[in-house]
């Protein structure tokens, strides 16, 4: 008997605790007999990986049961080891053959809708179904919709199912579930309640391959995103003015982010992703590690994986084989496209990124990777200690607060229109108008419908941004009005002495109410002969604003002292008044001159 086959067979069968001793004995007896009966081939057959993958698929479909409940692990392991031994003899490399089957099991767990190994090995993909949480029922107004839609994976059509819950809103949340999730058993859970209780309509797209929708394969959001696009367009065709919000968790999050890499309608206003991954290949790599670690405590599962090379040592080889043999050739799937990452880069719609720091399935590092590469408005919510899909359960208050803040940004951005005068002050009796809209939508406050009539004012101009787009920042537009001209009462400028007696005719300044006046200029501060302006009594109201009330500006003057005549002044030598001295001199001169004049006149008379 060949020990190479009987040792792994014996080990794995003995680890299978569900087998009775009789069954174990029968298995070993039967398969060792088969092993002894295999003749060594004379010539080794050339090995072609792609061709052999079809042989693996044929054998697996023929030998694995249709459900995990019918699965007899001991029989399967014994038969598989015998088959690997036989093909190892045929192709000359038993280890190579074993790894082909290991790659197939990995492919089955990751991509095959009707997978047996996913449940059988209790692998971590089960925890991916935490998103969404288990349903407690179905909303009474749920309408099931079915459609045959184009399938880019197969270039055929695919039956797709969705569930619509109409809350009479102009906003619809399009939701997609996580890995291997199905909504067919109910849609009322904690995740849908977030939006149902806020009054939104719900459009829940059932997963291809694992829900009520058709299809054979799971594609980690790549082709699921096409399904979501179809149902978005279906909703808009029925309700053209609907505003769409995308929501998903885990693989559902990766799906809605992959949607953003496509040509989405402008009706799509925002996206909420909870514990999604940035890259399909990287997530497959992370899930491989989790699979190996999770089965380390199960001797049966561990023995099977190790016998097929599904270990940390052969990780890169196995992932590469799954990629080139199954993903590329069978699924028409590019594992390296990084569609979620491409989606957040391409789309500028607002995005809310949520992740628990203790996520054991989709590493927490995906949060920063997605957010750092995201275009447009982004909001991050990190939940300390939350495992995969548990952020809402761990911190419901924080979750709801962040969601409300985000929804306000998406659907309730504001532009305030103020009515102000030329000084920027709000005009009495006016009330600002508030424009609301979704992030990225355009607004136009220059529309004449917003230019209201205000008594005694005339519209003049607009300041701020009268046209633009709604954003997370509140915006203000001012409609500026000029006060209509209205004759004011005059300002009277009077000129008085210290006894308040008028010294000069008054002057007036006229104009319109609210205009300024200045009576402090030289044309109003008059110079009056014999008087000096009293600088200590300058009026405080010489400058001001014309109004509907009379105003008076008064300038007060002081009379100048009158200078005395020179004759009134005492001479320095005699002390007599100068006036007396002048008169005496004049009289003396007259006494001398007059006789001379008289004599001359008499001669002329003779």
LINQUIGI-V862535 format. One record per pair of residues at least 12 apart in sequence whose C-alpha atoms are under 10 Angstrom apart, sorted by sequence separation. I is the first residue (numbers start at 1). J is the second residue. If there is no record, write none. Layout:
BEGIN
i,j
I,J
I,J
END
This chain:
BEGIN
i,j
13,25
63,75
64,76
84,96
85,97
105,117
106,118
109,121
147,159
148,160
149,161
162,174
163,175
192,204
232,244
259,271
323,335
355,367
368,380
383,395
418,430
419,431
420,432
433,445
464,476
465,477
466,478
493,505
494,506
495,507
507,519
541,553
542,554
566,578
567,579
568,580
63,76
81,94
84,97
85,98
105,118
146,159
147,160
148,161
162,175
232,245
246,259
292,305
322,335
323,336
353,366
354,367
355,368
367,380
382,395
418,431
419,432
463,476
464,477
465,478
466,479
493,506
494,507
525,538
539,552
540,553
541,554
542,555
565,578
566,579
567,580
10,24
13,27
83,97
84,98
109,123
146,160
147,161
162,176
177,191
207,221
213,227
232,246
246,260
257,271
291,305
292,306
353,367
367,381
417,431
418,432
419,433
463,477
464,478
492,506
493,507
494,508
539,553
540,554
565,579
567,581
10,25
13,28
83,98
84,99
109,124
110,125
145,160
146,161
147,162
187,202
208,223
209,224
256,271
257,272
353,368
367,382
383,398
417,432
418,433
446,461
462,477
463,478
464,479
492,507
493,508
509,524
538,553
539,554
567,582
60,76
63,79
84,100
109,125
145,161
146,162
175,191
208,224
256,272
257,273
382,398
383,399
416,432
417,433
418,434
446,462
462,478
463,479
491,507
492,508
493,509
507,523
508,524
538,554
539,555
566,582
567,583
10,27
63,80
81,98
84,101
144,161
145,162
146,163
175,192
187,204
207,224
256,273
353,370
354,371
381,398
382,399
416,433
417,434
433,450
445,462
461,478
462,479
463,480
490,507
491,508
492,509
507,524
525,542
537,554
538,555
539,556
9,27
10,28
80,98
144,162
145,163
206,224
228,246
253,271
255,273
292,310
293,311
353,371
364,382
381,399
415,433
416,434
417,435
461,479
462,480
490,508
491,509
492,510
506,524
520,538
524,542
537,555
538,556
9,28
143,162
144,163
145,164
173,192
205,224
208,227
253,272
254,273
257,276
291,310
292,311
293,312
352,371
415,434
416,435
445,464
446,465
447,466
460,479
461,480
462,481
489,508
490,509
491,510
520,539
537,556
538,557
60,80
142,162
143,163
144,164
163,183
207,227
253,273
254,274
256,276
257,277
258,278
291,311
292,312
351,371
414,434
415,435
416,436
445,465
446,466
447,467
459,479
460,480
461,481
489,509
490,510
491,511
519,539
520,540
535,555
536,556
537,557
59,80
80,101
142,163
143,164
144,165
162,183
163,184
183,204
206,227
207,228
244,265
252,273
253,274
254,275
255,276
257,278
289,310
381,402
413,434
414,435
415,436
444,465
445,466
446,467
459,480
460,481
461,482
488,509
489,510
490,511
520,541
521,542
534,555
535,556
6,28
9,31
10,32
141,163
142,164
143,165
161,183
162,184
165,187
173,195
183,205
184,206
205,227
206,228
244,266
245,267
246,268
251,273
252,274
253,275
254,276
255,277
288,310
289,311
364,386
380,402
381,403
413,435
414,436
415,437
430,452
443,465
444,466
445,467
458,480
459,481
460,482
488,510
489,511
490,512
504,526
519,541
520,542
521,543
533,555
534,556
535,557
9,32
141,164
142,165
143,166
161,184
163,186
172,195
173,196
182,205
183,206
184,207
205,228
243,266
244,267
245,268
246,269
247,270
248,271
249,272
250,273
251,274
252,275
253,276
254,277
288,311
289,312
292,315
351,374
364,387
379,402
412,435
413,436
414,437
443,466
444,467
445,468
457,480
458,481
459,482
460,483
487,510
488,511
489,512
518,541
519,542
520,543
533,556
534,557
535,558
59,83
139,163
141,165
142,166
163,187
172,196
182,206
183,207
204,228
243,267
244,268
245,269
246,270
247,271
248,272
249,273
250,274
251,275
252,276
253,277
254,278
288,312
350,374
351,375
359,383
363,387
364,388
379,403
412,436
413,437
414,438
430,454
443,467
444,468
457,481
458,482
459,483
487,511
488,512
489,513
504,528
517,541
518,542
519,543
532,556
533,557
534,558
6,31
138,163
139,164
140,165
141,166
181,206
182,207
203,228
205,230
242,267
243,268
244,269
245,270
246,271
247,272
248,273
249,274
250,275
251,276
252,277
253,278
254,279
341,366
345,370
349,374
350,375
351,376
352,377
353,378
354,379
355,380
356,381
357,382
358,383
359,384
362,387
363,388
411,436
412,437
413,438
414,439
429,454
442,467
443,468
444,469
456,481
457,482
458,483
459,484
486,511
487,512
488,513
503,528
517,542
518,543
519,544
531,556
532,557
533,558
534,559
5,31
6,32
139,165
141,167
181,207
182,208
184,210
185,211
205,231
241,267
242,268
243,269
244,270
245,271
246,272
247,273
248,274
249,275
250,276
251,277
254,280
289,315
344,370
345,371
348,374
349,375
350,376
351,377
352,378
353,379
354,380
355,381
356,382
357,383
358,384
359,385
360,386
361,387
362,388
379,405
380,406
411,437
412,438
413,439
428,454
429,455
442,468
443,469
456,482
457,483
458,484
485,511
486,512
487,513
488,514
491,517
493,519
503,529
517,543
518,544
531,557
532,558
533,559
5,32
138,165
139,166
172,199
173,200
174,201
175,202
176,203
177,204
180,207
181,208
182,209
183,210
184,211
185,212
204,231
205,232
224,251
225,252
228,255
229,256
240,267
243,270
244,271
245,272
246,273
247,274
248,275
249,276
250,277
288,315
343,370
344,371
345,372
346,373
347,374
348,375
349,376
350,377
351,378
352,379
353,380
354,381
355,382
356,383
357,384
358,385
359,386
360,387
361,388
362,389
379,406
410,437
411,438
412,439
413,440
427,454
441,468
442,469
443,470
452,479
454,481
456,483
457,484
458,485
485,512
486,513
487,514
488,515
491,518
492,519
516,543
517,544
518,545
530,557
531,558
532,559
171,199
172,200
173,201
174,202
175,203
176,204
177,205
178,206
179,207
180,208
181,209
182,210
183,211
184,212
203,231
224,252
227,255
228,256
248,276
249,277
288,316
341,369
342,370
344,372
345,373
346,374
347,375
348,376
349,377
350,378
351,379
352,380
353,381
354,382
355,383
356,384
357,385
358,386
359,387
360,388
361,389
378,406
409,437
410,438
411,439
413,441
415,443
417,445
440,468
441,469
442,470
451,479
453,481
455,483
456,484
457,485
484,512
485,513
486,514
487,515
491,519
503,531
516,544
517,545
530,558
531,559
532,560
3,32
6,35
167,196
169,198
170,199
171,200
172,201
173,202
174,203
175,204
176,205
177,206
178,207
180,209
181,210
182,211
183,212
184,213
203,232
225,254
226,255
236,265
251,280
341,370
344,373
345,374
346,375
347,376
348,377
349,378
350,379
351,380
352,381
353,382
354,383
355,384
356,385
357,386
358,387
359,388
360,389
377,406
408,437
409,438
410,439
411,440
414,443
415,444
416,445
440,469
441,470
442,471
450,479
451,480
454,483
455,484
456,485
483,512
484,513
485,514
486,515
495,524
515,544
516,545
517,546
524,553
525,554
526,555
528,557
530,559
531,560
2,32
5,35
166,196
167,197
169,199
170,200
171,201
172,202
173,203
174,204
175,205
176,206
177,207
180,210
181,211
182,212
183,213
220,250
221,251
224,254
225,255
226,256
228,258
229,259
285,315
288,318
340,370
341,371
343,373
344,374
345,375
346,376
348,378
356,386
357,387
358,388
359,389
379,409
408,438
409,439
410,440
411,441
415,445
427,457
439,469
440,470
441,471
451,481
456,486
483,513
484,514
485,515
494,524
495,525
514,544
515,545
516,546
525,555
527,557
529,559
530,560
531,561
1,32
4,35
165,196
167,198
168,199
169,200
170,201
171,202
172,203
173,204
174,205
175,206
176,207
179,210
180,211
182,213
220,251
221,252
224,255
225,256
228,259
229,260
233,264
236,267
285,316
288,319
341,372
342,373
343,374
344,375
345,376
355,386
356,387
357,388
359,390
407,438
408,439
410,441
419,450
438,469
439,470
440,471
445,476
446,477
483,514
493,524
494,525
495,526
514,545
515,546
516,547
524,555
528,559
529,560
530,561
1,33
3,35
167,199
168,200
169,201
203,235
219,251
220,252
221,253
222,254
223,255
224,256
225,257
226,258
227,259
232,264
233,265
236,268
251,283
341,373
342,374
343,375
344,376
355,387
356,388
358,390
359,391
377,409
407,439
418,450
419,451
437,469
438,470
439,471
440,472
445,477
493,525
513,545
514,546
515,547
530,562
1,34
2,35
166,199
167,200
168,201
169,202
220,253
221,254
222,255
225,258
226,259
229,262
232,265
285,318
341,374
355,388
356,389
358,391
377,410
417,450
419,452
437,470
438,471
439,472
445,478
446,479
495,528
512,545
513,546
514,547
520,553
1,35
2,36
166,200
167,201
177,211
220,254
221,255
222,256
224,258
225,259
229,263
233,267
285,319
344,378
355,389
356,390
357,391
417,451
436,470
437,471
438,472
439,473
445,479
497,531
511,545
512,546
513,547
514,548
519,553
1,36
165,200
166,201
167,202
220,255
221,256
222,257
223,258
224,259
225,260
229,264
232,267
284,319
354,389
355,390
356,391
419,454
435,470
497,532
511,546
512,547
513,548
519,554
520,555
1,37
165,201
166,202
219,255
221,257
222,258
223,259
225,261
226,262
229,265
232,268
355,391
356,392
421,457
497,533
498,534
510,546
511,547
512,548
513,549
164,201
165,202
166,203
221,258
222,259
225,262
354,391
355,392
421,458
496,533
497,534
509,546
164,202
165,203
180,218
220,258
221,259
281,319
354,392
356,394
421,459
422,460
495,533
163,202
164,203
165,204
179,218
281,320
356,395
420,459
421,460
422,461
424,463
144,184
162,202
163,203
164,204
179,219
180,220
419,459
435,475
56,97
60,101
162,203
163,204
164,205
179,220
201,242
203,244
434,475
45,87
59,101
162,204
163,205
178,220
179,221
202,244
281,323
420,462
434,476
509,551
47,90
48,91
132,175
161,204
162,205
163,206
178,221
201,244
202,245
203,246
204,247
419,462
508,551
31,75
38,82
44,88
45,89
46,90
47,91
56,100
57,101
60,104
132,176
133,177
142,186
161,205
162,206
200,244
204,248
418,462
433,477
508,552
34,79
41,86
44,89
45,90
46,91
47,92
52,97
56,101
60,105
71,116
131,176
132,177
133,178
138,183
142,187
160,205
161,206
162,207
176,221
200,245
207,252
354,399
417,462
418,463
432,477
508,553
32,78
35,81
40,86
43,89
44,90
45,91
46,92
47,93
70,116
71,117
131,177
132,178
138,184
160,206
161,207
432,478
507,553
27,74
28,75
31,78
35,82
38,85
39,86
42,89
43,90
44,91
45,92
49,96
53,100
56,103
57,104
67,114
68,115
69,116
73,120
130,177
131,178
132,179
134,181
138,185
139,186
160,207
161,208
205,252
417,464
506,553
27,75
30,78
31,79
34,82
35,83
38,86
41,89
42,90
43,91
44,92
49,97
52,100
53,101
56,104
57,105
66,114
67,115
68,116
129,177
130,178
131,179
133,181
134,182
135,183
137,185
138,186
139,187
140,188
160,208
176,224
354,402
506,554
26,75
27,76
30,79
34,83
40,89
41,90
43,92
44,93
47,96
66,115
67,116
68,117
71,120
128,177
129,178
130,179
131,180
132,181
134,183
135,184
136,185
137,186
138,187
139,188
159,208
160,209
176,225
354,403
417,466
493,542
24,74
27,77
28,78
31,81
32,82
35,85
39,89
40,90
41,91
47,97
53,103
66,116
67,117
68,118
69,119
128,178
129,179
130,180
131,181
132,182
135,185
136,186
137,187
138,188
139,189
158,208
159,209
161,211
162,212
352,402
415,465
23,74
24,75
27,78
31,82
35,86
38,89
39,90
41,92
49,100
53,104
57,108
65,116
68,119
69,120
127,178
128,179
129,180
130,181
132,183
134,185
135,186
136,187
137,188
138,189
160,211
161,212
162,213
176,227
284,335
352,403
415,466
491,542
23,75
27,79
31,83
34,86
40,92
64,116
67,119
68,120
127,179
128,180
129,181
134,186
135,187
136,188
137,189
160,212
161,213
176,228
195,247
283,335
426,478
19,72
64,117
67,120
68,121
125,178
126,179
127,180
128,181
129,182
134,187
135,188
136,189
139,192
159,212
160,213
161,214
175,228
281,334
282,335
352,405
415,468
426,479
427,480
491,544
503,556
18,72
19,73
24,78
125,179
126,180
133,187
134,188
135,189
136,190
139,193
159,213
160,214
174,228
280,334
281,335
282,336
352,406
415,469
424,478
426,480
427,481
491,545
500,554
502,556
503,557
18,73
19,74
125,180
126,181
132,187
133,188
134,189
135,190
158,213
159,214
160,215
174,229
192,247
280,335
281,336
351,406
352,407
415,470
424,479
425,480
426,481
491,546
500,555
501,556
502,557
16,72
17,73
18,74
19,75
133,189
134,190
135,191
158,214
159,215
191,247
279,335
280,336
281,337
282,338
350,406
413,469
414,470
415,471
424,480
427,483
490,546
491,547
500,556
501,557
16,73
17,74
132,189
133,190
134,191
135,192
139,196
157,214
158,215
174,231
191,248
220,277
279,336
280,337
281,338
350,407
413,470
414,471
421,478
422,479
423,480
424,481
488,545
489,546
490,547
498,555
499,556
500,557
16,74
132,190
133,191
145,203
157,215
158,216
174,232
191,249
222,280
279,337
280,338
351,409
412,470
413,471
414,472
415,473
416,474
417,475
418,476
419,477
420,478
421,479
422,480
423,481
488,546
489,547
490,548
491,549
492,550
493,551
494,552
495,553
496,554
497,555
498,556
499,557
15,74
16,75
132,191
133,192
144,203
173,232
220,279
221,280
279,338
280,339
350,409
351,410
411,470
412,471
413,472
414,473
415,474
416,475
417,476
418,477
419,478
420,479
421,480
422,481
423,482
487,546
488,547
489,548
490,549
491,550
492,551
493,552
494,553
495,554
496,555
497,556
498,557
499,558
13,73
14,74
131,191
132,192
142,202
143,203
144,204
145,205
172,232
220,280
278,338
279,339
280,340
350,410
410,470
411,471
412,472
413,473
414,474
415,475
416,476
417,477
418,478
419,479
420,480
421,481
422,482
487,547
488,548
489,549
490,550
491,551
492,552
493,553
494,554
495,555
496,556
497,557
498,558
12,73
13,74
16,77
142,203
154,215
174,235
219,280
220,281
277,338
278,339
279,340
280,341
349,410
409,470
410,471
411,472
413,474
414,475
415,476
416,477
417,478
418,479
419,480
420,481
421,482
422,483
486,547
487,548
488,549
489,550
490,551
491,552
492,553
493,554
494,555
495,556
496,557
497,558
498,559
12,74
13,75
118,180
142,204
153,215
277,339
278,340
279,341
377,439
409,471
410,472
413,475
414,476
415,477
416,478
417,479
418,480
419,481
420,482
421,483
486,548
488,550
489,551
490,552
491,553
492,554
493,555
494,556
495,557
496,558
497,559
13,76
172,235
220,283
277,340
278,341
279,342
409,472
10,74
13,77
151,215
153,217
172,236
220,284
276,340
277,341
278,342
376,440
408,472
409,473
9,74
12,77
13,78
115,180
148,213
162,227
278,343
9,75
12,78
114,180
146,212
147,213
148,214
153,219
161,227
162,228
278,344
406,472
10,77
113,180
146,213
160,227
172,239
9,77
10,78
111,179
112,180
159,227
160,228
8,77
9,78
12,81
110,179
111,180
153,222
158,227
162,231
170,239
173,242
8,78
9,79
110,180
152,222
153,223
160,230
161,231
170,240
171,241
172,242
173,243
174,244
175,245
176,246
177,247
178,248
179,249
181,251
290,360
291,361
9,80
152,223
153,224
160,231
164,235
170,241
171,242
172,243
173,244
174,245
175,246
176,247
177,248
178,249
179,250
180,251
181,252
290,361
6,78
9,81
151,223
152,224
170,242
171,243
172,244
173,245
174,246
175,247
176,248
177,249
178,250
179,251
289,361
290,362
5,78
8,81
9,82
151,224
153,226
169,242
170,243
171,244
172,245
173,246
174,247
175,248
176,249
177,250
178,251
179,252
271,344
287,360
7,81
8,82
152,226
169,243
170,244
171,245
172,246
173,247
174,248
175,249
176,250
177,251
178,252
286,360
287,361
6,81
151,226
152,227
173,248
176,251
177,252
178,253
286,361
287,362
5,81
6,82
150,226
151,227
176,252
177,253
178,254
286,362
287,363
4,81
5,82
149,226
150,227
175,252
176,253
178,255
262,339
270,347
276,353
286,363
5,83
149,227
175,253
176,254
177,255
261,339
270,348
271,349
272,350
273,351
274,352
275,353
276,354
283,361
284,362
5,84
6,85
176,255
177,256
260,339
261,340
269,348
270,349
271,350
272,351
273,352
274,353
275,354
276,355
283,362
5,85
150,230
175,255
176,256
258,338
259,339
260,340
261,341
262,342
269,349
270,350
271,351
272,352
273,353
274,354
275,355
282,362
283,363
4,85
5,86
149,230
175,256
258,339
259,340
260,341
261,342
262,343
268,349
269,350
270,351
271,352
272,353
273,354
274,355
275,356
149,231
174,256
257,339
258,340
260,342
261,343
269,351
270,352
271,353
272,354
273,355
274,356
275,357
2,85
147,230
256,339
257,340
258,341
259,342
260,343
261,344
263,346
264,347
266,349
283,366
147,231
254,338
255,339
256,340
257,341
258,342
259,343
260,344
261,345
262,346
263,347
275,359
277,361
278,362
282,366
254,339
255,340
257,342
258,343
259,344
260,345
261,346
262,347
277,362
145,231
254,340
257,343
258,344
260,346
261,347
275,361
276,362
277,363
147,234
253,340
254,341
256,343
257,344
260,347
275,362
276,363
277,364
278,365
279,366
255,343
257,345
259,347
260,348
275,363
276,364
277,365
278,366
5,94
254,343
260,349
275,364
277,366
278,367
350,439
4,94
257,347
276,366
277,367
278,368
279,369
349,439
350,440
275,366
276,367
278,369
279,370
348,439
349,440
275,367
277,369
278,370
348,440
274,367
277,370
278,371
113,207
174,268
257,351
273,367
276,370
377,471
113,208
114,209
115,210
172,267
173,268
278,373
377,472
113,209
114,210
171,267
172,268
175,271
112,209
113,210
171,268
173,270
174,271
175,272
111,209
112,210
113,211
171,269
173,271
178,276
173,272
253,353
113,214
114,215
115,216
253,354
113,215
114,216
115,217
112,215
113,216
114,217
112,216
113,217
114,218
247,351
111,216
112,217
113,218
245,350
246,351
247,352
249,354
250,355
111,217
112,218
113,219
245,351
249,355
110,217
111,218
112,219
270,377
271,378
272,379
274,381
275,382
110,218
111,219
219,327
270,378
108,217
109,218
110,219
111,220
108,218
110,220
223,333
222,333
250,361
251,362
219,331
222,334
250,362
275,387
276,388
217,330
218,331
219,332
220,333
222,335
257,370
275,388
276,389
217,331
219,333
225,339
274,388
275,389
216,331
219,334
220,335
222,337
274,389
275,390
132,248
133,249
219,335
222,338
274,390
275,391
131,248
132,249
222,339
274,391
131,249
132,250
221,339
222,340
274,392
130,249
131,250
220,339
221,340
129,249
130,250
131,251
132,252
128,249
129,250
131,252
350,471
128,250
129,251
131,253
350,472
127,250
128,251
129,252
128,252
272,403
272,406
271,406
272,407
270,406
271,407
270,407
250,388
269,407
249,388
250,389
270,409
271,410
249,389
269,409
270,410
269,410
270,411
132,274
269,411
131,274
131,275
128,275
125,287
245,407
124,287
123,287
124,288
123,288
124,289
125,290
245,410
124,290
125,291
245,411
123,290
124,291
243,410
244,411
123,291
124,292
243,411
270,438
122,291
123,292
124,293
269,438
270,439
121,291
123,293
124,294
269,439
123,294
124,295
267,438
269,440
122,294
123,295
269,441
121,294
122,295
110,284
121,295
266,440
267,441
266,441
122,298
154,330
110,287
121,298
153,330
154,331
106,284
110,288
123,301
153,331
154,332
121,300
122,301
153,332
121,301
152,332
153,333
120,301
121,302
106,288
109,291
121,304
121,305
106,291
243,438
194,392
106,305
105,305
191,392
102,304
190,392
102,305
105,308
190,393
101,305
102,306
104,308
106,310
102,307
103,308
105,310
194,399
99,305
101,307
102,308
103,309
194,400
198,404
98,305
99,306
101,308
102,309
103,310
98,306
99,307
100,308
101,309
102,310
195,403
98,307
99,308
100,309
101,310
102,311
194,403
98,308
99,309
194,404
97,308
98,309
99,310
107,318
178,389
95,307
96,308
97,309
98,310
106,318
107,319
110,322
95,308
96,309
106,319
95,309
103,317
104,318
107,321
108,322
99,314
103,318
106,321
107,322
111,326
102,318
103,319
106,322
107,323
111,327
103,320
104,321
105,322
99,317
100,318
103,321
104,322
107,325
108,326
99,318
102,321
103,322
107,326
102,322
103,323
107,327
111,331
100,321
104,325
99,321
100,322
103,325
104,326
77,300
81,304
103,326
80,304
84,308
100,325
74,300
77,303
81,307
73,300
77,304
81,308
73,301
80,308
77,307
73,304
128,360
127,360
128,361
127,361
128,362
124,360
125,361
124,361
171,411
133,389
130,387
131,388
132,389
133,390
130,388
131,389
132,390
129,388
130,389
131,390
133,392
127,387
128,388
129,389
130,390
133,393
127,388
128,389
127,389
50,321
54,325
49,321
53,325
52,325
53,326
50,324
51,325
49,324
50,325
49,325
50,326
50,329
16,298
17,299
15,298
16,299
17,300
15,299
16,300
14,299
15,300
16,301
14,300
15,301
12,299
13,300
15,302
16,303
11,299
12,300
15,303
11,300
12,301
15,304
12,302
13,303
12,303
13,304
11,303
12,304
11,304
9,303
8,303
9,304
12,307
8,304
9,307
8,307
END
